[in-house]
Structures are given as C-alpha cells and as structure tokens.
C-alpha cells in the first residue's frame, strides 16, 4: 500500500467508539503504522480541544473534525496525507448539519467523505430520525455523484452506515429481522443507494468479495461475539462506479484478539489503483 507519490489511493474507515478512549487503547499506534492516504473516523465523541495534540493534529496529517452540537455524541473526522482542496461539513441539512454525522474533502481526482448514519431504535424517535436522515441523504448522494461527474471526479463515502444490507452481512440475520439495522425498509433504502438506476453507487468491499460471509466490521462487546465472529458488516466504502472498478484490495483489519481491540468496530481498508 502506497501513498500519493504512487498511483494508488488507500482509504480506511473506522468507527472509533470515542476517540479519546481509542487513543489510549491502540488507535495512536495504529495510525502511526497505517499506509492509508485518508482515514475516515466516526463516533469521535469529542470536541477538538478535548483531544490530545498528537491525536487532534498528528504529524504528517491534515485533519478536519466535525463534532456534534450535542456534547459527547456522534462526531466525524477526516485525516488526509495531502491538504484537501476543499472541505465541507454537513450536506446542506437544516436538521442534521450540526449533528456531527458527515464531512467531505476534495483530494486530487476524488471526494472522500466520512459518514456516521444514525443507528436508530425501533419504536422510538431515534428510528424516526434515522428515516428522516436517510431520505435527505440519498438525495444529497445523487447530487454529489452528478456534480463529481461533471467535474471529472470520483466519490467514496466511507463510514458506519448502521445497516446490514444482505443476509451475508450479519451472522445472526434471522434474529434481527425486526431490529434497527436490518429492517426491510432500511435494507431497501441501501439497495436504492446501490442501484445503478437510482443512487448509482457501488458497495466496494462486497464487489471485491461477492460470495463472502461478512467480512464483519462490528462485534458487540457482550458475550463472545468477537471470538465467535458473530458480527455485522455495517461499515462500508460506497463509491462511484469508476472508482469502485479500480479497487484492487479490500479488507477488515480485525484485531488478533479481543484484548487488542481499541473499538467495537474494526478498520475497513480499500486500496484503489488510480
């Protein structure tokens, strides 16, 4: 995996489950060792000034943090090796632009975005919020794809989409058909995002591993979910077809043991041949 000096773009996405805690448990060491050109973080749950300097602005990285207005919730960040040409927080939503759920940056030839889609909870306002977000965000994704195409750019929206699209995307799918994250309407919506005639995007890791169970990217801390690989694949690289076609490698950076985890999610890394 190479950096911008080569014609390869490596992008990693990970929900850190609280960046301050993750930084104490292994995130800093992981970031120092990664070959990624861009790292998309979700669920940062901190104001920039609350982060140690070596986490807030690590040497060798250009960083944009988009915290939520509600303290200690959500929050997304983007770390890039090269200075972005343009940065945008939010997607033009009166309701959601202050919620710390979306940030994008223009790098040479590609827009990279970090997304933290609401998790939802059936029968509560949280699920209603998720549905509203999904409706607004699909419209934005279509416009983003069209604008990028007009400019000769590609797009990749990385992040915690909080939806398992297919049965192969979670271990216990039968027991979750009535739970947020695997509801029929959520799966249908993500299907629209990935429909060539609608959203027009590609699930890059699934395209690289069409027959695989998983690879899962989130495991509950309860029980032995991690040890038994009883997980969910809810962290995606969703890219425009031109960029997706140039993906040559995609994998989940699963910790070797439960004790080595610094989040309940694992980094999802894709290498794109530019």
N, C-alpha and C positions, 0 to 999 in steps of 0.2 A: 504494500500500500504506500503510495507516494503522495507528495504534496503538490502545490501548484506549479512547481518547476517542471513537472511531468504532465503528460496529457491524461491525467487520471484525477478524478474528484472522489474523495472518500467522505461520506457523511454518516454521522452517528446520531441517534436519537435515544434519549433515556429519561424516564420519569424518576427523579432523584428522591422523591418522597421526603422532601425537606432538605435543602442544600446544606444548611448548617450541620445537620446531623450526618449527612452523607460525607461531608468533608472530613469529619473526624473518624470515619469508618473505612475510608479507602478511595473516595472519589478523587482526592487530590493526586494520589499516586496513579490512579487510572488515567487521569487527564495528562499527567506528565509523560505517560508511556504510550498514549494513543497516536496513531498516524493520521487521524481524521483531519480534514481541512475545515470542516464545520461540525459543530456539536450543538444539538438542539436539546434543551432541558425543559422539563415540565415539572409542575408541583414544587417549585423552588421555595415557596412559603417564607419569603424574607424580603425586606427592603434592602436595596443595595448597601446602604450604610450599616446594616446589621451583619454583613458578610465580612470575614477577614479579607485584608487586601489581596492576599495571594489567591483567594477564591473569587473575589469581586472582579479583579483585573489581573489575571495571571500573566506572567511574562510570555510574550510571543503570541498573544491572542488579542483580538479586538472583540469587545463584549458589549452587548446591549441587554439590559434587564428590563422586563416589563412586569412589575409587581402588580398584585391586585389592590384595589382600593380598600377592600376588606382585609385588615391586617391578619397575617398568618395563614392566608388561604391562597390556593392556586399559584399563579406566577409562572411566567415562562422566560427563558433566556436563550440567547444565541451567542456562541463563541466561534469566531472565524479567524483563520490564519491571516487572511488578507483583509484590508479595510474595505467594508462594503461601500458600494457606490450610492446606495440609498437604503434607509431603514424605515420601516413602518410598524407602529404598534397598533393593534386592533385592525378591524376590517370594515370600519365605517358603520358600526352598530351603536345606536344610542344606548341600548341596554347593556351590551357586552364589552365595549371597548375599554372600560375601566376594570374589567374583571380578571386581568392577568391571564388571558387564555390564548392570545395569538400575537406573534411578532414575525415579521419577514424582513429579509435583507437581500439586496441585489448584489450578486457576485458576478464575475465575468461569465456572461452567457447563461446564467441560471439564477432564478429566485429560490432561495431556501427559506422555509418557514418552520416555526415551532408552534405546535397546536396542543392545547390541553382541553379537549372536549369535555363538557360536564358529565359526571358519572351517572347521575340520576338515581332515583329510588322509586319503585313502583308505588303508585297511590299517594304520592307526595308532590309538593310544589317543585321539588328538585327534578322530578321527571318532566313536569310541565316546562321548566326552564330548559332542560336538555332538548326537548322537542322544538322549542322556540329557537334555540341556538342552531340546531340542525337546519331548520328552514332558512334562516338568514345566511348561514354559512355556505350552503350549497349554491345559492345564488351568487355569492361572492366568488366561490371557486370557479364557476363558469366564466365570470367576468375576468378573473385573473388569468385563466387559460387563454382567453381571447386576446387580452392585452399583451400577454407574453408572446403569443404567436405573431402578433402584428409587429413586435419589436425584434423578432428572431430569437426569442429567449425560451428556455425551458423552465419548468417549475417542479419543485419537490416539496410537499408539505409533510413534514415528519412530526410524529408525536404520539401521545396517548389519545387514541380515538374512542376509547371506552366502549367499543363494540366489537364483539367477535362475529365476523361476517358469516362464516360457514361452520358446519359441524366439526370440520377438521381443525378449527381454530380454538377449541377448548376441549379439555379432556372429558369433563362431565357435562356434555351438552344436554343430555336427557333431563338432568336435574335442574337445568337453568332456563328452560323454555319460557318461564313466566317471570324471570328476573331481569332487571335492567342490565343491559349489556348483551343480551341475546334475545330480546323481544322481536317478534316478526316485523314490527314497524321500523325498528332500528336497523335490522339487517336489510330490509328493503331499501331504506334510505342510503345505506352504504353501497348497496347494489347500484343505486342511481348514480352515486359519485363515480363508480367504476364502469358505468355503462357507456360505451363509445358514442351512443346516440344521445346521451344526456350530459352527465358531468364530464365524461371524456378522459378520466384519469385511469392509471394502472396501479394495482397493488403490487409493488415491485418484488417483495420477498416471495409472495405467493406465485408470481410469474416465474421466478427462479426455481421454486420448489413446489411445482403444481400437485404432486402426489403425496406430499409430506403431511403427517400429523403434526400440527404446530408449524414451525418451531415456536414454542410458547415463550412469552416475554414477561409474564407476570404470574407470581405464585403467592397465595395467601401465606402470611406468617403463622397461621393457625395449623395445628396438626403437623403432618409430614408432607404437606403439599409439594414443597420443593424437592425433597428427597425422592418422592414418588413421581416427580414430573407431572403432577396434576395441576396444570396451569391453563392460562388463557393467552391467546395471541391477540392483543389489543393495541400494540404499538406498531405503527405502520410507517413505511415510506410510500406515499401516494404521489405519483409523478405523472407528468405529461408523457404521452407515448414515445416521443423522440428520445427523451432522457431514459425512460424505462428500458427502451430497446438497447441502450448502451450499458446497462447494468451487467457486470461480469461476475460479481460475487456478492452474496448477502447472507448474513448470519447473525445469530443471537450470541452475545458474549456472556454466556451463562457461567456463573461462579462455579468453582470446583467443588465447594462445599457450602452448606447452609451458613456456617460461621464466617465465610469470606464475603458474604453479600453486604453491600452498602446501601441497598434499596430493595423493596419488594419487586421491583422491575429489574430487568437486565438491559444493557445497551443493545440496540439493534443497528448494525453497521452494514452499509452498502457501498461497494466500490463501483463507480461509473467510469467507463472509458470515454474520455472527452474527445 
